[in-house]
Amino acid sequence: MLRFRRMRNLQKFSAVHASVYNLFNAVRSLTSRSSFKLNRAAALAEWRSLCAE
């Protein structure tokens, strides 16, 4: 956290990191392969739509 010179930059980073981490963090051992692939595809589609704005 020392690399952030301003608290605002740290807050922006942590907000974005939390939302992205929640999108892509899926416990693989708890889901079947087909549902895991569907969830990953949906997360990637949402990520692409967010980046396109």
C-alpha positions in Angstrom: 0.0 0.0 0.0 3.0 2.3 0.3 3.2 2.7 -3.5 0.0 4.8 -3.5 0.8 8.4 -3.0 -2.7 9.6 -2.5 -5.5 8.0 -0.5 -7.9 8.6 -3.4 -5.8 6.4 -5.7 -5.8 3.6 -3.1 -9.5 3.9 -2.7 -10.1 3.7 -6.5 -7.8 0.7 -6.8 -9.4 -1.2 -3.9 -13.0 -0.5 -5.3 -12.1 -1.7 -8.8 -10.1 -4.6 -7.4 -12.9 -5.8 -5.2 -15.4 -5.8 -8.1 -13.1 -7.5 -10.5 -12.0 -10.1 -7.9 -15.6 -10.9 -7.2 -16.3 -11.4 -10.9 -13.5 -13.8 -11.5 -13.2 -15.5 -8.1 -15.1 -18.8 -8.4 -14.3 -21.8 -6.2 -13.7 -24.4 -8.9 -14.1 -27.4 -6.6 -17.7 -26.5 -5.7 -19.1 -26.4 -9.2 -19.4 -28.6 -12.2 -17.3 -28.0 -15.2 -20.2 -26.9 -17.4 -21.6 -24.4 -14.9 -18.0 -23.1 -14.2 -17.5 -22.5 -17.9 -20.9 -20.7 -18.2 -20.1 -18.5 -15.2 -16.6 -17.6 -16.5 -18.1 -16.8 -19.9 -20.7 -14.5 -18.3 -18.0 -12.8 -16.2 -15.8 -12.3 -19.2 -18.7 -10.8 -21.2 -19.5 -8.4 -18.4 -15.8 -7.4 -18.1 -15.6 -6.7 -21.8 -18.8 -4.6 -21.7 -17.4 -2.6 -18.8 -14.1 -2.0 -20.6 -15.8 -1.0 -23.9 -17.6 2.0 -22.2 
